[in-house]
């Protein structure tokens, strides 16, 4: 496989990221990514957490921001959620950065 094909495969692969979702008011959720304070979002209900987190990652990727380390790159799940409003949970977010790059073109 040539260098261009290898690069293309790397860009198209699905990666997974840890996000922290913490309860907001009225059933809403605040979403953040460990190690990347500038990538945040909110969801009106728990069913929107993954989509809103993917949108936040896409926005960061489209604007040249650094994404958090992926699980595939060795990111460990956060093990202390005591600084977050309860209930808080760790959510695995699937994301392909190539989708964001294509949308920006």
Helices and strands as residue ranges (DSSP letters): H 3-12, E 15-23, G 25-27, E 29-33, E 36-43, G 46-48, H 49-62, E 88-95, H 97-104
